[in-house]
């Protein structure tokens, strides 16, 4: 009887381990866009202005910028994308990320890395900072970041 309980416990734990969600294997998001006829300086200035107007952080937003290399690196956060009733329970969830923009004459590439989900500790739950999975909807986060990349890249065309 004892061995049957041990076997049941081992099978239960093995089943939980197999069902555990994977980390954010795909947490790097990269989008390239051609901006025909736009100079590197024009794209750089438009992108930097867009970042300053649209990104927020508890610290400095732009971590690194080099006009000659055509590189901007920024850290920011967005509210966790959700809809409907689930937003009530997730109102204090935040997605942190790093974005790197590589700029050349006529094109830019936006890369999001270090994508993390965080929420504060409350009396009824511990705080969390880690991968979006297993707690959040990675597809919703990815869609939101892709939307930000598109807006950022669109701004370099509109500001010409």
Secondary structure, 3 states (H helix, E strand, C coil): CHHHHHHHHHHHHHHHHHHCCCCCCCCCEEEEEECCCCCHHHHHHHHHHHHHHHCCCCCCCEEEEECCCCEEEEEEEEECCCCCCHHHHCCCCEEEEEEEEEEECCEEEEEEEEEEEEECCECCECCEEECCCCCCCHHHHHHHHHHHHHHHHHHHHHCC
